[in-house]
């Protein structure tokens, strides 16, 4: 599809003055925007890991509400930035708004590193809210423009995969930091720390076990994403990794399957075989890969069950199986189980 008009987004082979839409024609610009989204997601995810630790350790904030106040400032400012992003883009152009978003975000790491008080942290998060509101919004709109009306769903899928994949990788740092903290507590046995979660939490559980089996003795993964190239297809059926090799590579590198060779801890995987959100094939592939590497795997499969289990009995069965698995794998004394 070609649209005559003014602009500099002409694809390869397009005559001067003609904007050529489509992913193939604009893959370089599209890949750059996906990378921008990955940086935005990674920056926010890492910041979510570091700031609570700074509040507790550097400023001795005992109140959980006070420690998490930085999230409130971030959310309010980001919402306001989203409201005005479109108007600013119409007035000054999307590229300028995108650059402005990153310029506003530049002081954030320095404010956090040099902060003499908690107020500086809150202010840094306000700037980060502006950064994400402008940078994220502009990259979404620019990607949609590049691919054209027929591929908007694909553009949004790749956009979310880049953002969540990058923040998921940084959220893994949050999971690892929690484990490291638990290992320092006198009331915790460092050899008996487990990890569990469902859906996106299942993804983070698999990431933790794949990347840090030395920290986690066992895990329970409920219908988690294990390969983003499969997960994207759930929401964007037209997505084809072969058409976007660079994006497919990034998506896989942010997936548990990319680090399955390092997975050593036993795991219980729970999944309904009629899941419409996370394909049951993801669990099948993971189990096959783990068993081929000698990892102990237990399974609980619910026939004809969807992502958010419809039957209350299945929820009870899943949680009981998870509790029993941890009792056995983490060595809970038999007397304590009664």
C-alpha positions, 0 to 999 in steps of 0.5 A: 500500500502506498500513500502519496504525501509529504514526509521522510518515511519513504520505504526502500524503492519508493519514489521521492515524495511517496510514503510507503507503508508496511513492516518490510518497507520500514523494518529499520525504522520499526526495529529502532522504535521497538528498541526504544520501547525496550529501553523504556520498559527496561528503565522502568523495570530496573527503577522499580527494583532499585528504588524500594531498596533505596527507601528502606536501606538508605532513608530507613523508611519503615512505612510500606505506603511511604516507600511505594509513594514514588509509584503514585507520583509516577502514575499521576504524571504519566497519566497527564503526559498521556493526555497531552502527548497527542496534542503536543505531537500535532503541534510540534511533530512526533519525533520532537515529542519523542526526543523531549521525552528522553531528554526529560528522562536523562536526569532520573538516574543522577537524581536517584544516585545523588538524592539527599532525601526521599523527595528527590526520589519522588521527583525523579519518578515524576520525570520518569512518568513524563519520559514514559508518557511521551516516549512510549506513546510516540513510539506506539503511534509511530509504529502504527503509522509505519505498518499501515492500517492492516498491520496495526495489531501486529505493531501493537503486539511487537510493541507490548512484547518489547516493553514487557519483555524488557521490563520482564527481564528487569523484573527478574532482577526484582525477583533475584533481589527478593531471594537475596534478601531472604537469604540474609534473614535469620529465620529463612533457610537459604537452601529452601526458598521457592518461587511460584506464580501464574500467567505473567507470574508463571513467566517470572517463575520460569525466568527465575528458575532458568536463570537462578536455580542456585537461589530457588530450590523449587518452583510452581509455574501456572500457565506461564509464558515460556516463549514470547514468539508463541505468546504474541500469536495469541493476541496477534494471530498474523504475527510471523517471527520469520518476517521480523527476525530481529524482533523475534530474536529479542522476544526469544532472548527475553523468554525462559526457553532461551535459558533452559540449559541453566535450569536445574531446580524441580518444577511443578507446571499447572495448565488447562489444555484449552487455555486461550491466553497462553497456549498449552503448547508452551507448557508441552515444549517446556516440559519436553525441554526440561526432561531432555535435560534431566530436570525433575518436572511434575505436571497437573493438567486440567482437561477442557479448562481455560486460562482463568480456571472456570471450575472452583474445584480446579483452583482448589486442586491447583493450590493444594498441589502447589502446597504439597509440592513445596512441602515435599521439595522444600523439606517441610517437617511432616509434623508441621503439615498436620 
